[in-house]
């Protein structure tokens, strides 16, 4: 994930792996907002406790943080494996897939 500079409103993220298929595929470039608060159903960029950056769907807000899930349950690691992600570790909300040109909605 690249930031647009200190205090940026938006930035870019790159999808790696198959965990968000069919909505997102490896190599997709995403426009993200650092200021927007996540809502259930949003695709977000988050940091797991071990420092791994990930793109997942925010399923629900729990008292201990966000429950994040892969769209492709057979691929990737999500909250079913690592538990909820703290609010401070949900870094950005995906606004749009910028490349390749969107043919479907997230």
N, C-alpha and C positions, 0 to 999 in steps of 0.2 A: 504494500500500500504506500502510495506517495502522497505526501501532504502538499498543499499549495502554499506553505509557509506558516510561520507562527501565527496562531489565532485564525487560521483559514476557515472559511465557511464550507468549502467543498474540496474534494480531491479525487483521486483515481485509485481503483483497486483492480487487481488482476485475479481472475479465477484460475485455480489450479485443482486438478482432480475432477472426479465424477460425482461428488456427493450432492451437488445441486441440480443434476440433470432430472428432468428435461428442461427446466426453466433456464438454467445457466450451464454452460459447457466450459471445459478447460480452454483457456486463451481469451475468454470474453473479458472485455475491459468495461469497468463499471464506474459511473459517476456517483460519488457518495457525498452525503451531507454530514459534517461534523457537529452541526448545531441542532439538527432535528432529533426529537426524542422518539425512540422506537415505540411502535404499537404492535399488538398481536397481528401476525400475518406479514409484517415487514421483513424484507431480507436485510440483514445487518452484517457489518464487519465487527468481529469481536476478538478478544485475546483470551485464550485459555490460561489457567494458572501457570502452566509451564512456559508461557511466552509465545506459543504458537498462535499466529494470526489465522482466522478462519472466516469464511462467508457461510452463513446459515440463516434459516428462517426463525424469527422470534415467534415461538408458539404461544407462550404465556408468561406473564410476570408473576413470580412467586415471592414470598416474603424474603427469601434468600438470594434472589436475583432472577435473571431471565433464563427460561428453559428454551434452548436453541436446538433445532432439529434440521437434519439433512432432508432435502426433498427426495433423494434417492436413499432409502433406508438401508440398502445393501452395501453402500459405499461410504467411506468416511467415518469420522468420529464426531459425536455430538453430545448433548447433555445426557443421553441415555448411558453414556460411558463415563462422562466426567462431571456430571451434576450441573447445577445452575451456574450461570456466569454473572458475576457481580455487575451492578449498574455501571460502575466506573470502567469496566472492561468491555462494555458494548461501545465501540469507538465511533461508529458511523452507521447511518442508514442509507441503503442503496436507493438512489433516485431513478436511475435508468441504466440500461445496458447501452453503452456507446459504440462498441465495436465487437463483433460485426453488427451491422445495422439491425436494430430490433425488428423481428418479424412476429414476435409474440410478447404478451405481457408477462411480467414477473409474477 
